Amino acid sequence: MSTSMENQGKPITTHDMVVVHRMFRREFGEAAGRVRGVRHGSRAQVRLVAERLELLLDTLHHHHEGEDRLLWPKLAERRPEQAELWKRMRGQHAELSAGLARASALLGPWAAAGGSTHREELAEALDQVAKAAGDHFDQEEHEALPLVAGVVSQAEWDEIGDAASAAVPKSKLFTVLGMILKETDPGEQILIMGHLPLPPRVLWRAVGERNFRRLEQRLEAAVGHG
């Protein structure tokens, strides 16, 4: 209770979470189409799509893992009258985890076969994840996030993002950053970039942003949209 009172009057912004959710909505919304659209037998193009999907699945897994470890327990303790909501959020995470595991299990064989097997199974699994994730994000943004600012400190909130960033392989950091920044306005870009130390911010502007745009062009070409 003391923590809750301490944090009152020091509101934090949770909009960075909305920005990350927007990335997941878009990427999962496009995922099944990428699987269905990539050319059979083109192993390089299939591998390109598979690498994006693997990164996407892993990133959502770690995003939810961080919330399960660092957010929901605090909210359950500090806002116990919302116990049903916190239970529902964690239950949706568990259901999504099962969906992510199924998609991951199909992704490997699909990629190994050059896209010639498990195509429709994988696409359907990704469509199911996209639908479940979108429904979960809607409820989290409308019901849970408005309650966060009053009971979680900025340092505690930042810890969630730091944990998710730490779980991203360093070689993929700029890909994830590019995915997040893809549909942001200038204010949102400042908000997201503010979570990064100075060296990665400089590297992003110097080479990372350009490399991400090239990767996006290659992905679009791989599924016939380029």
N, C-alpha and C positions, 0 to 999 in steps of 0.2 A: 504493500500500500504506500509505503514511504517513497518507493521509486516512482510510482504513478504520480504522486503529488509533486515530487521533484521535477518531473518532466513536464508538468502542466506549466503553460506560459513559455515553454521553449519548443514550439511546434517544429517538426521536421517536415521535409517534403518527401513524399513517397512516389513522386511522379517518375523517378528513374525506374521504378519497378514497372510502371505502365509502359514506359518506352521499351523495356526488355520484353514485356509481354507482347507488344506490337511486333517485335522481331519474330518471336516464336509463332504468332498467328500467321504472319506472312510466309515464313519459311515452311512451316508445316502445311499451309494452304497450297503451296507450290510443290510439295514433296512428291505426292503421288503422280502428278503430271510429269515430273522429271523422270520418274521410273518408267512410266508408260511411253514417254516421248523419246528416250535415248535410243539410238540405233542399235539393233541386234548385232553382235559380233564385233563392235567397235570397243575393244577392251580399254583403250585409253580413255574414251569418253564415258564408258560405264564406270571406270575407276574414279574419274573426276566427280561424277554424280555420287558414287558410293562414299567418297571421302567427305563430301558436304553433308550427306545424310548421317554418317557415323558421328561427325562432329556435332550436328544438330541434336541427335538423340542423346549423346553424352552430356551436352551442355544443359539440356532440360533436366536430365537426371540430377546433375550436380546443383542446379538451381533449386530444385525441390528438396534435395538432401540438405542444403544449407538452411532452408526455411524450417524443415522438420527439426533440425538440431538447434537453430539459433533464434527462431521467431515464435513458432507456435507454443513451445513450453513457457516462454515469457508471457505471452498473451493469456494462456490458460491460467497462469498464476495471478496475473494482475487484473484480468477481467473475467473472473470465474462465472459471472452471470451469463457469459456468452459461450459456455461450455459446449453447447450443441453446435455452434458455428465452428469452433476450433476442431471439434471431432469430425465435422463434415469436411473441412479443408484437408485434414490429414487422411481421411478416408479416400477423398478424390486423388490425393497424391499416390496412395497405394494402388488404386485402380489404374492410374496413368503409368505407374512403374511397371505393372504387368503388361500394358500395351507397348511400352518402350522396349521391354525385354523381348516381346514377340517380334516386333519390327527388327530389332537387332539380330535376332536368331535367323530371320529370313534374308537380311541384308548380305551376310557373308556368302551364302550359297548363290544368291543372285549375281553378286559381283564376280565370284569365281567362275561362273558359267558364262560370263560375258553378256549378261542380261537376258539369256535365253530360257531360263527356268525361274519359277517362283515370282514372275513379274507381277501377275495380278494379285497373288496372295500378299506380296509386299506392298503393292499400291493400296490395297484395301486396308491393311494394317496401319499404314500411314494416314489414310483418310480417317480411320477410327481414332487415332491419336489426335489428329487435328481437331476433330469434333469435340472429343473429351477435354482437350486442353483449352479450347475456346470457351466451352461452358464453364470450366473451372476458373479461368481468368475473369470471366464476366462476374461470377459470384465473389471472387477474391477482391476485385477492384471496387465493386459496389457495396459489399458488406464488411469485408475485413480491413482493407486498407484505411478507410475513414477512421477506424478505431485505433490504428497504430500510433498516430502522431502524439496522442496524449499520454501514452504509457511506455514508449520505447525511446531511448535517447538517440541522439545523432550518432554517437560512437557505436552503440549497439546496432543501429541500422546499417552503418557503414561496414560493420563486421560481416554482415550477410553478403554484401557485394564483394568484399575482399575474399571471402571464402570461395565464392563462385569463380572469381577471376583466377585464384590460385589453382583451381582444379583444371583450368584450360592449359593444354600443352603450350609452352612458349612459342613453338613454331606455328601455332594456330591462333595466337592471341589477336593478331591484326585481322584475321578472317572474321573472328567473332565480333571484334570491334566494328568492322565494316558492316557486318550484318545488322548490328544494333543501330548504327548511325545512318543507315540507308534511307530511312524515311523520317528524319528528324528535322526540326526547325533550328535556327541558330541558338535559341535559348536551351533547347534540349541537348544540343551538341556540347554546350558549355557545361551543363549539368553532368553529362556522361563523362566527358574528358576530365572533369574535375576530380574524378575518382582515381585517375592515373597519376603516377609520379611524372616528373618533368621529362626524363629521358624517353619513355615510350610516347609521350605526346609529341615530342620533337621528331622522333622516328616515323610516327604515323604521318605527319605532314610532309616529311622529306621523301619517304619511299612507300610507307604502308598503304596510304590511301590510293596511290597510283597502282600498286600491285593488286589491291583488292578489286579495283575497277577492271583490270585485265582478267582476273579470275572470273568475275561476273560475266564478262563477254564470252569467255571460253565455255562457261556453263550454259549460257543462252544458245550458243552455237551447237553444243552437244545435244540439246533437246529440240533442235530445229527452230529456235526462236530468234536466232541471230541473223 
